């Protein structure tokens, strides 16, 4: 029998998307939730995304759940785990969606919940937060890392893997300590770098904000995640500070090395730095989705006249091609084409380029 009763502590972007996805793939399932902000659960109930509003993290209603997802910030999840210990049944799988696993695994062990707690981390998201931005397709083709506690029944782990697959995700089982080191490098440090880059431009910009005005696609792409929830990242950075610090040491060392190469005028060393990074970056699988997703886009030269963008959008729509995003490139120093068009997958982007070329547009494929 598939589990059919789910509980949620928190209904933000991830929790809300989980609830919406469960409602889509299992229309008859029962979902209950507690959120710190009452308006969130009221909205979820009105949209039929949940069936019952819980009044606290220790609400007796949670005793009927077969899964409970802890979807609040890391510290809040640990507090909720303490409350749920005396409420949930022995058959309930307690899990979370946090980006840091060590603290909550240690807390679960201290509470005697080893075997019942299985950590979870969907490697997906958005710079936007909150239930209003939750979607029923957020987990499709994204990695969903599962971190079992010690003594966990293999059957329960396999059940969780099956659920993650049903959500459209790609489940991977890792030790929670390995998870925290890996995510420190590929998720946590990039967010800190993005925030630091944005703050650098903020601090160095003129009163006329020229830097802000001409910030182009490259800068916006690599700093997109700087718009993420400050509260969430405060919790993550404190919880995983040792791993992030270790990874940051390597990054800072490489940055210092690059500065020394520039000051010394060592062109060959600078070339090797970019060559090595390009080769490794180009080896990434185009199907790998995570915090920094593969972007499929084309650039197109158009005449700046009324209806030019609408003509292109209509041409692609007629040919059954969906556009993810479209916009004018204001700084073309490193990008060919005045119009940038993003797609969800590689095949439509290549097809779009072919069609537009047939209509005599000049197109570049990224």
Secondary structure as GFF3:
##gff-version 3
##sequence-region A 1 366
A	DSSP	beta_strand	5	9	.	.	.	ID=ss1
A	DSSP	alpha_helix	13	25	.	.	.	ID=ss2
A	DSSP	beta_strand	30	34	.	.	.	ID=ss3
A	DSSP	alpha_helix	38	46	.	.	.	ID=ss4
A	DSSP	beta_strand	52	53	.	.	.	ID=ss5
A	DSSP	three_ten_helix	60	64	.	.	.	ID=ss6
A	DSSP	beta_strand	67	70	.	.	.	ID=ss7
A	DSSP	alpha_helix	74	84	.	.	.	ID=ss8
A	DSSP	beta_strand	93	96	.	.	.	ID=ss9
A	DSSP	alpha_helix	102	110	.	.	.	ID=ss10
A	DSSP	beta_strand	118	122	.	.	.	ID=ss11
A	DSSP	three_ten_helix	131	133	.	.	.	ID=ss12
A	DSSP	beta_strand	143	148	.	.	.	ID=ss13
A	DSSP	alpha_helix	154	166	.	.	.	ID=ss14
A	DSSP	beta_strand	170	173	.	.	.	ID=ss15
A	DSSP	alpha_helix	176	183	.	.	.	ID=ss16
A	DSSP	pi_helix	184	188	.	.	.	ID=ss17
A	DSSP	alpha_helix	189	204	.	.	.	ID=ss18
A	DSSP	alpha_helix	210	214	.	.	.	ID=ss19
A	DSSP	alpha_helix	217	223	.	.	.	ID=ss20
A	DSSP	three_ten_helix	224	227	.	.	.	ID=ss21
A	DSSP	alpha_helix	230	239	.	.	.	ID=ss22
A	DSSP	alpha_helix	241	263	.	.	.	ID=ss23
A	DSSP	alpha_helix	267	282	.	.	.	ID=ss24
A	DSSP	beta_strand	296	301	.	.	.	ID=ss25
A	DSSP	alpha_helix	308	318	.	.	.	ID=ss26
A	DSSP	beta_strand	325	328	.	.	.	ID=ss27
A	DSSP	beta_strand	339	343	.	.	.	ID=ss28
A	DSSP	alpha_helix	346	358	.	.	.	ID=ss29
A	DSSP	beta_strand	362	365	.	.	.	ID=ss30
###
